Amino acid sequence: MTNLSRLPGAFDHHWDWQLHAACRGLDSSVFFHPPGERGGAHDAREEAARRICVGCPVRESCLRHALAVREPYGVWGGLTEDERHALLRRSGRASRSAA
């Protein structure tokens, strides 16, 4: 479940980027896998989501949001949940080693 305490609150300027997203109005099933999805169907769905994200004008804002709130599911900013988790893990290790 998403940790809502990390969300920025009800300030419209925090969410305006979503109005310009390439995925706006598309079926969310492209970005979020159904239960039990595996193999080729899973890979094809993720690739379709990435193709949408690659040209999105707000891709960086989307990814920043997903990382900030530790979004646990779906493709956000062109990265899957596993990729985001790995990125956060690497960044956490880097922060600890710098301290």
C-alpha positions as CSV (number, residue, x, y, z in Angstrom):
1,M,0.0,0.0,0.0
2,T,1.3,3.5,-0.8
3,N,2.5,5.5,2.2
4,L,0.2,8.5,2.0
5,S,2.2,10.5,4.5
6,R,4.8,11.1,1.8
7,L,2.3,12.7,-0.6
8,P,2.7,16.5,-0.9
9,G,-0.8,17.4,0.0
10,A,-3.6,19.2,-1.7
11,F,-1.5,21.8,-3.6
12,D,-2.6,21.8,-7.2
13,H,0.9,22.9,-8.4
14,H,2.2,19.5,-7.1
15,W,-0.1,17.6,-9.4
16,D,-0.3,19.8,-12.5
17,W,2.3,17.7,-14.3
18,Q,-0.3,15.0,-14.6
19,L,-2.4,17.1,-16.9
20,H,0.4,16.9,-19.5
21,A,1.2,13.2,-19.1
22,A,1.2,11.0,-22.3
23,C,-0.8,8.4,-20.4
24,R,-3.6,10.7,-19.4
25,G,-6.9,9.2,-20.5
26,L,-5.4,5.8,-21.4
27,D,-6.5,2.6,-19.9
28,S,-4.5,2.1,-16.7
29,S,-4.2,-1.7,-17.3
30,V,-1.3,-0.9,-19.6
31,F,0.7,0.4,-16.6
32,F,-0.6,-1.9,-13.9
33,H,-0.4,-5.7,-14.2
34,P,-3.4,-7.9,-13.4
35,P,-3.0,-10.6,-10.7
36,G,-0.9,-13.5,-11.8
37,E,0.4,-12.0,-15.0
38,R,3.6,-13.7,-16.1
39,G,5.9,-14.3,-19.0
40,G,5.4,-12.8,-22.4
41,A,2.1,-11.1,-21.6
42,H,3.8,-9.3,-18.7
43,D,6.8,-8.3,-20.7
44,A,4.7,-7.1,-23.6
45,R,2.5,-5.0,-21.3
46,E,5.5,-3.4,-19.7
47,E,7.1,-2.7,-23.1
48,A,3.9,-1.0,-24.2
49,A,3.9,1.2,-21.1
50,R,7.6,2.1,-21.6
51,R,6.9,3.1,-25.3
52,I,4.2,5.6,-24.0
53,C,6.6,6.9,-21.3
54,V,9.6,7.4,-23.5
55,G,8.2,10.4,-25.2
56,C,6.2,11.8,-22.3
57,P,6.9,15.5,-21.5
58,V,6.5,14.9,-17.8
59,R,8.4,11.6,-17.5
60,E,10.9,13.1,-14.9
61,S,8.1,14.5,-12.7
62,C,6.2,11.2,-12.8
63,L,9.3,9.3,-11.8
64,R,10.2,11.7,-9.0
65,H,6.7,11.3,-7.7
66,A,6.8,7.5,-7.8
67,L,10.2,7.5,-6.0
68,A,9.1,10.1,-3.4
69,V,6.0,8.2,-2.4
70,R,7.6,4.8,-2.9
71,E,4.8,3.8,-5.4
72,P,4.7,0.0,-5.0
73,Y,2.9,-0.9,-8.3
74,G,3.0,-0.2,-12.0
75,V,5.2,1.6,-14.5
76,W,5.9,5.2,-13.5
77,G,8.2,7.5,-15.4
78,G,9.2,4.5,-17.6
79,L,10.4,2.3,-14.7
80,T,8.8,-0.8,-13.3
81,E,8.2,-1.4,-9.6
82,D,11.3,-3.6,-9.5
83,E,13.5,-1.0,-11.2
84,R,12.3,1.7,-8.9
85,H,12.9,-0.5,-5.9
86,A,16.5,-1.3,-7.1
87,L,17.1,2.4,-7.7
88,L,16.0,3.4,-4.2
89,R,18.0,0.5,-2.7
90,R,21.2,1.7,-4.6
91,S,20.6,5.3,-3.6
92,G,20.1,4.3,0.0
93,R,23.4,2.4,0.0
94,A,25.2,5.3,-1.6
95,S,23.8,7.7,1.0
96,R,24.9,5.4,3.9
97,S,28.4,4.9,2.5
98,A,28.8,8.7,2.1
99,A,27.8,9.3,5.7
